[in-house]
Amino acid sequence: MPARMLTSIFNTVVRNVLDMPIDPPQRDAPVCPVYDTAGLFLAIQEAAADFHGRWDTILGFTRSSSLRTAHWAEVKALNRRWS
């Protein structure tokens, strides 16, 4: 095909594509998350245990090789910041 013809076809396609309206997809029903309550309960329980384990180590109640114990001045500063 000649270059002029290809250019004309290309311009027509581009013009038609750019003139097409862009609408968001239509949904039949509102989208809402569905939670597995048993899994949610276990996840919350595990998160709470992890949180308490980390803070017990930071405050010096337990020892861990991955976390350090905070200096008393850091704990004091955190308490002042939160109160």
C-alpha positions as CSV (number, residue, x, y, z in Angstrom):
1,M,0.0,0.0,0.0
2,P,1.1,3.5,-0.6
3,A,2.3,5.6,2.3
4,R,-0.5,8.2,1.8
5,M,-3.1,5.5,2.1
6,L,-1.6,4.1,5.3
7,T,-1.4,7.5,6.8
8,S,-5.0,8.2,5.9
9,I,-6.2,4.9,7.4
10,F,-4.2,5.5,10.5
11,N,-5.5,9.1,10.9
12,T,-9.1,7.8,10.5
13,V,-8.6,5.1,13.1
14,V,-7.0,7.5,15.6
15,R,-9.8,10.1,15.1
16,N,-12.5,7.5,15.6
17,V,-10.8,6.1,18.7
18,L,-10.3,9.5,20.2
19,D,-13.9,10.5,19.6
20,M,-15.2,7.4,21.4
21,P,-16.8,8.2,24.8
22,I,-15.1,6.7,27.8
23,D,-17.7,5.6,30.3
24,P,-16.9,3.8,33.6
25,P,-18.0,0.2,33.6
26,Q,-21.6,-0.3,34.8
27,R,-22.1,-2.5,37.9
28,D,-25.4,-4.2,38.7
29,A,-25.0,-4.0,42.5
30,P,-22.8,-1.9,44.8
31,V,-19.4,-3.5,45.5
32,C,-18.7,-4.3,49.1
33,P,-16.1,-6.5,50.7
34,V,-17.0,-9.9,52.1
35,Y,-15.0,-11.0,55.2
36,D,-14.5,-14.5,56.5
37,T,-15.3,-13.9,60.2
38,A,-13.3,-16.9,61.4
39,G,-10.2,-15.8,59.5
40,L,-10.8,-12.2,60.7
41,F,-10.9,-13.3,64.3
42,L,-7.7,-15.3,64.0
43,A,-5.9,-12.4,62.1
44,I,-6.9,-9.9,64.9
45,Q,-5.8,-12.3,67.6
46,E,-2.4,-12.9,65.9
47,A,-1.9,-9.1,65.3
48,A,-2.6,-8.4,69.0
49,A,-0.2,-11.1,70.1
50,D,2.5,-9.8,67.8
51,F,1.9,-6.2,69.0
52,H,2.2,-7.2,72.7
53,G,5.3,-9.4,72.0
54,R,7.1,-6.5,70.3
55,W,6.3,-4.0,73.0
56,D,7.2,-6.4,75.8
57,T,10.6,-6.7,74.2
58,I,10.9,-2.9,73.6
59,L,9.9,-2.2,77.3
60,G,12.4,-4.9,78.5
61,F,9.9,-7.5,79.9
62,T,11.2,-10.2,77.5
63,R,14.3,-10.6,75.3
64,S,14.6,-11.0,71.5
65,S,17.5,-11.2,69.1
66,S,15.6,-9.1,66.5
67,L,14.5,-6.2,68.7
68,R,16.4,-4.1,71.1
69,T,15.2,-2.9,74.5
70,A,14.4,0.9,74.5
71,H,16.3,3.2,76.9
72,W,14.3,4.5,79.8
73,A,14.4,8.0,78.3
74,E,12.9,6.8,75.1
75,V,10.0,5.2,77.0
76,K,9.5,8.3,79.0
77,A,9.4,10.4,75.8
78,L,6.9,8.1,74.2
79,N,4.7,8.3,77.3
80,R,4.8,12.1,77.2
81,R,4.0,12.2,73.5
82,W,0.9,10.0,73.9
83,S,-0.5,11.6,77.0
